[in-house]
Amino acid sequence: MPRNVYDPKDKVAIFKAVRETLRSGKSWEDAFEAAKSLNYAGTKTSLQKMFYARKKPGRKKGQKYSAPRIGVAAAAGDLGDLKAALDRMVKERVRAALDHAVAVLQRSRDEA
């Protein structure tokens, strides 16, 4: 089957219809029907691939689309709490290790 190249206006209209259909909570079947009503000629799977692979502004070709990451500035308030929790955990583990080492040394001294 030859590859179908869509006019940019048609492609935008197809994407808009698919996006609105999916946002309203409907299935891909309904989105596919909406795209077919706008002269989409492919399959449902190719529509999904085309929809997810569309270019987004500021992205390099071939880059994966990942979930947005939390910036350092946004998480800065939580870092103090995280640092305090880590310090507490390290102190507890070091104290436990030292207590264990002291107990072992005292037992070996008492046995000798």
C-alpha positions in Angstrom: 0.0 0.0 0.0 1.5 3.4 -0.9 2.3 5.8 1.8 -0.3 8.5 2.2 1.0 12.0 2.8 -1.5 14.4 4.3 -1.8 18.1 3.8 -0.6 19.8 7.0 -4.0 21.4 7.5 -5.7 17.9 7.2 -3.1 16.4 9.6 -3.7 19.1 12.2 -7.5 18.5 11.9 -7.0 14.7 12.3 -4.8 15.2 15.4 -7.2 17.7 16.9 -10.1 15.3 16.4 -8.2 12.4 17.9 -7.0 14.4 20.8 -10.5 15.7 21.6 -12.0 12.2 21.3 -9.4 10.7 23.6 -9.6 13.5 26.1 -13.3 13.1 26.4 -12.6 9.5 27.6 -13.6 7.6 24.5 -11.6 4.7 23.0 -9.2 4.6 20.2 -12.0 3.0 18.1 -14.0 6.2 18.4 -10.9 8.3 17.7 -10.3 6.2 14.6 -13.8 6.8 13.4 -13.4 10.5 14.0 -10.2 10.5 11.9 -11.8 8.5 9.1 -14.6 11.1 9.0 -11.8 13.6 8.2 -10.5 11.5 5.2 -7.9 9.5 7.2 -7.0 6.5 5.0 -4.8 4.3 7.3 -5.4 1.8 10.0 -6.1 2.3 13.7 -2.5 1.1 14.5 -0.9 3.5 12.0 -3.1 6.3 13.4 -1.8 5.6 16.9 1.8 5.5 15.7 1.3 8.7 13.7 -0.3 10.4 16.7 2.4 9.4 19.2 5.3 10.0 16.8 4.3 13.5 15.8 6.9 16.2 16.1 6.6 18.4 19.2 8.3 21.8 19.3 11.8 21.9 20.6 12.5 18.1 20.2 15.3 16.7 18.3 14.5 14.0 15.7 14.7 10.5 17.3 14.4 11.7 20.9 12.0 9.6 23.1 9.1 11.4 24.7 9.4 10.9 28.4 7.4 12.2 31.3 8.3 15.7 32.4 10.9 15.8 35.1 10.6 17.8 38.2 13.1 20.7 38.2 15.6 21.3 41.0 13.9 24.6 41.9 10.5 22.9 42.2 11.9 20.1 44.4 14.1 22.4 46.5 11.6 22.6 49.3 11.6 18.8 49.7 15.5 18.5 49.6 15.8 19.8 53.2 13.5 17.1 54.4 15.2 14.5 52.3 18.6 15.5 53.6 17.5 15.4 57.2 15.9 11.9 56.7 19.1 10.7 55.1 21.3 12.1 57.9 19.1 10.4 60.5 19.2 7.1 58.7 23.0 7.3 58.3 23.5 8.1 62.0 21.2 5.2 63.0 23.0 2.7 60.9 26.5 4.0 62.0 25.4 3.8 65.6 24.0 0.3 65.2 27.3 -0.8 63.5 29.4 0.7 66.2 27.2 -0.8 69.0 27.6 -4.2 67.3 31.4 -3.8 67.0 31.7 -2.8 70.7 29.5 -5.8 71.7 31.7 -8.2 69.7 34.9 -6.7 71.2 33.5 -6.9 74.8 32.5 -10.6 74.2 35.9 -11.5 72.9 37.5 -9.7 75.9 35.3 -11.5 78.4 36.0 -14.9 76.8 39.8 -14.3 76.9 
